Amino acid sequence: MVTDTAQAQLTEQRPNGPNCEPVAWVARFRADPVKGLVSAEGFSLQGDQP
């Protein structure tokens, strides 16, 4: 278990298109066992698999 805090920058996402509801506000982190919460930029749960 990782216990950490971080300040998030929320990004707006509109899953049904740019002019459609709903609006979702999303922040992404990944939990590193040594570093705690770190940016999820460039991280994929699918890895490099086809």
N, C-alpha and C positions, 0 to 999 in steps of 0.2 A: 504494500500500500504506500502511496506517495501522499504526503501532506505538504502542501505548498500554497502560496498565493501569488497571483500575478495580475497586472492591470491589462485589460483587454481593449483592443480597438475593434469595435463592432463594424461589420460590413453589412450593407443592405442586400438582401436577395429577394427576388420576386420569381418564385418557381413557375408561375403561370404566364410569365411574359412581363415586359417592361411597364405596361399600363394596367396590369391586372392585380387584384388582391389574391392572396394575402401578402403582406410584407413580413419577411422574417429577418431578424437581426442576429447575425452569427459571429461567433469568435471561435477560433480553433487553436488548440494547444495539443502537445503530446507530452506524456509523462516519461521522463528519462529517470532511471533509478538513481543516477548520480547527480544530475543537474537539476532535477525537479521539473517544473513545467517549462517547456521550451516551445519555440515557434513550430508550427506544423508545416511551414512553408517547404515545399518540395517533398513532403512526406506522403506516401501513398500506402493505404492498407493492402492494396493489390500487388505492391512490389513491381518487379519487372516481368511478371508472368504475362503471357499473351492472352 
